[in-house]
Amino acid sequence: MKQTFTAKTVEEAVSAASEAFKVSAEKIKVTVLEEPKKGFLGIVKGEAKIEAEYEPSKGEIAADYISKVMTVMGFETPQISVEENESGAALVISGNGAEGIIGKRGEVIDAVQYLSSLVCNKNSKDYYRISLDCGGFRAKRKVQLEELAKKIAANVKKSGRTTALEPMNPYERRIIHAAVSEIEGVTSRSVGEEPYRKVLISSTEKKPYNSEKGGFRKSGSRNDGEKRSRRRDENYTPQRKEFDISSSFEKDYKRPKPEDEMESGLYSKIEV
């Protein structure tokens, strides 16, 4: 993005460029084309002319896109802070009523995050990850998922039966895996293809058959005998229990593959 500016002084021309590009002067590359000249008796003649060039970063491109989307959606002009590193950027939305962008269980903010990732990664060879947050939603969600992992792990250890959670995005699956990895007697893995990839939590300990109590169940329906026989069969695989957590944006849209590899070193022994 290049543009020419003129003013009484070079400093004023740079200030005009900063205002036009809506960024600080430090982010603008300036080439002075003409400077005012002093004539007779020190009288300044002419104006300063500069060529200003500004190339927004991927994080800034994402922030600009999100701001436009929220404006179209009816939100007041949001404030978006951008913190960038080599592999991506963390964007935080604030402003009056901005938390409305989160949506039910984070579905809207996930959708906006996904779309802004597509925009800033357009025609790019290296994937640049965008993380979008508002009102501390991500931190609250992390606590919720960790509590869920502990609860499901306890049930799995007690019953010995594998439990499948509802499909989650890669970020949420990593939280579950990390929490399960700290609990003895259980393990976790992901199965399926995006956007329906889900986490399975299984017991690493075999639950012994209690012969004194007559097996798993003493009596009940006329199919109890058949159920006991199936449970004694070593080749029998318990039916997985579906645990409803949240319907994320990932159920309908497929996230970029590199998203699943972010910070993989933290959980190198876990299949995300």
N, C-alpha and C positions, 0 to 999 in steps of 0.2 A: 504494500500500500504506500504509494508515493503521492505527495502533494506539494505544491509551491505556495509559500506564504510571503506576504510583504507587510512591512510595518516601519515605523519611524526608526526603530533600532532592531538589532539582531535578537536581543533578549525578548522584545515584544513579539517578534515573529515566532520565536520558539514557544512562547506562552500561548500564542494563537493556535499553533500546531498541537500543543498539549491539550488544549480545550476541545479542539476538533476531533482528535483521536480518543479523547476521554481517558488518557493515561498520563502518568507523570513524565516530565521532560527527560528523565534519565533513561526511559525506555525508547526514546526517539533518536534515530540517527539523523544528524543534521549536517547538511552541506551548504556553506555560505556561498551564494552565487554573486551577490552584490552587497556592498556596504555603503552606507551614507557617506558622502564626501563633504569635507569642510572647504568652504570657499573663502572669499575675501572677508576679512575681519572675523573669521571663525564661524561664519554662517553655514549651517548644515544644509546641503542640497541633496535631493533624491531620497530614496527609501532603501531600507535593508530588504534583501530578497534571499530567501533560503529554500532549499529543497528538503522536506522532512519525509523520512521513511520509517514506517512502523510495521513490524511483523508480529502479530499476536502469537503467544504461545498456545499450545493445544489446550492447556487448562483455561486460558482466557477465552478461547474459541468456545469451549464447552459452557463457560459461565455466561457468555453473551447469548448463546442459544437458549440456555435455561431461562434467562431473564426475559427473552422474547416470548417463550412458550408460556411462562407464568402470566405475563401481561395479557396475552390472548385469552388465557383461561379466566381472566377477571381479577387476578391478584394485583395488589398495589405493587409499584416498582420495587422488587426485592433487593436486598443487599446480599451480595455473594462474595465471600472471602475465598481466595485461592491460595493454597499452599502446595507448591510443586516440588517434585524430586525427579530423579532420572527416569523412573519407570511409570510415573503417573502423577495425579494431582488429587488432593482432598479438597472438596468444595463444601462450604457450609452456608446454607441459606438462612437469612434472618430478616426481620421486618414485621410490620403489623399484619397479623393473620397468615404469616408465611407457613405456619405449621399445618395449614389445610392441605399443603402439597403432599403430606405424608400418605394420606388415604387410609383405607381400612387395611390393617396389618402390613402397612408399608408398600402396598401394591402400586400406588401412584408414583411415589418417589423412586421405586425400583424401575418403573417404566421410563421416567424422565432421565434417570441415570443411564439406562441402556441406550436411549435415543441420543443423548449427548455424547456417549462413547462412540456411537456410529459417526456422528458429525465430525468430531475432532480426529478420528482415525481414518477419515476418507482419504484415499490415495496415499496412505502411509504404509511403509514396509514394517516398521516396528510398532507393536501394539502398545498403546498408551492407556493405562487404566484410569478411569474416572470413578472416584468414590464420592457419593453425594449424601449429605446429612442435613438434618434440620431439627432443632429443638432437642438435641441429644438422643434422637430416635435410635441410632445404631447402638449406642451404649446400652440403652434400655432393652433393646432386642437381644443383645448378646447375653445379658443376665437372664432373660426369659428362656433362651435356648439352652443355656448351661443348666438351669434348673430342670428343664424338660429332660435333658440327657441324664441327669442324676436320677430322676424319677423313673424313667423308662429302664435304666440300667438296674435299679433296685428290683423292679418287677421281673426283669429277665433273669436275674440271679435267683429269684425266689421260684419262678415257674420253670426255668430252663428252656423257655420257648423264645425263639427269635422274633423280634418285633421290627416291623418296617414303618418308618416315618413317612409322612407325605412328601412329595417332591419339594426340594429346596434349591436355591441357587448355590453356586460354589462357595460363596462367602459364608453362608449359614451352615453348609455341610462341614466346613472346616472347624467352625465353632463346636459343633456336635462331636466331631472326631477328637478334637483336643480335650474336651471335657471327659469323654469316655476313656481316653487313653490314661487318665489319672485314677481310674476306678479298677480295682483288682477283680478278676473273675468275669470280666466282660470284654468284648472287642467290637469293633465297628468297621464297616466297609460300605462303599457305595456301589450301587448296581443301576443298570438301565442307561438309557440315552437321554441327553438333554432334549426337551426341557422337563422330562419326567424322571430324571435321575434322583434316586432317593438313598437314604442311609438305612442300613440294617444293623441292629444291635443284637449281638448273640452272646450266649454264655460260653465261657471256656471250660466250665466244669460240668461234668455229666451228673445229672440228678439221679441218685440211686432209687431203685424200685423198692417200695416199702411193702414187703410181703406180710408183715404183721397186720397191716391195715387193709389187706386185701387188694393191693394195687393202688391205682390212681383214684378210683371211685368204687365204693362198696356196692351200690345199687342204683337203680334209676330206670331208664328206658330199656326196652327190649333189645336195644342195640349196644348195651354196655359191654356184653361179652365180645362182640366184634371189635369195639374200641380198645379193650384191654389187649386183645390179640394183636392188633395193629401196633400198639405202643410197645409190645414186647419185641416186635420185629426190629432188628437192628437196622434194617434198610428203610424203616419208616422215617420220614422227615416231617416234623411238626408243621402244621399250617401256620404261615406267618400272619401275625395280627397287624392290621393296618391301623396306625395311630394318627388321627387327624390333628395336624398342627395348624398350618396356615396355608391358604391358597396364594402363592406368590405369583408375581408377574411372569416368572419363569415357566408357569404351566402353559402359557399361551405364546410366549416368544422365546426364541433360542438365543442364549448369550454367546458372545465370542469365545472360542476355545481357550485363548490365552488367559482369560479370566480365571479359569480353573487351575492355572499354574502359578498364580501370583503367590509369592512368599512360600513356595512349596518346601523350601529348606526347613521351615519351622516344623513341618510334619512329614519329613522325608520317609518315615517308616509307616506312614498311614496312607492307604489308598483313598484319595479324595475323589 
